[in-house]
Amino acid sequence: MNDLIMTMFGDPAIFLNCHSGECVHYTQVPGFKRPPRPDYTLAIILSIAGVFLFLIGLGLGVWYLAKKSNSSGDGYIALPDDEAAKLMAEHIPATLMFKNMGYTVGGKDVLKQVSGLVKPGQVMAIMGASGAGKTSLLDILARRNKSGTVHGHIYVNGKTISHHEYKRVVG
């Protein structure tokens, strides 16, 4: 039988260790009783408890570090004084106002009489259905080149400013 296994599979590791012509697995011997399976319940419970303790410790560590770094109590990430000064050196708060903005492509109005105001520190959201002109409005407010005709007024701090200055202020 081992010759057949060597011929078919070529692996001596799977040879049979029987000499009487038939091989029987030890579980097939009459009177064989399987040993009881090991009980891993305690190991599972300890593993789960260990994971929970780790997560609680991690949460407490993050909470402690957040409290420690936020000792000023203002709720903001504190930059070193020289970094804050660098960021604010050329910062000028700007109010962006646009009035009666319109955009026409091929004789069709994409935008018509759109107006709005964004104050310093505010975030503006533009909502509308697909194809309503949201991206076109943003492109116009960023003064990107458009193929159609754009009309209306854009003011920064109540003034009309040059294209170069506008690009520096508005992103």
Helices and strands as residue ranges (DSSP letters): H 2-8, G 12-14, G 26-28, H 41-69, H 81-88, E 96-105, E 108-118, H 134-141, E 149-156, H 163-169
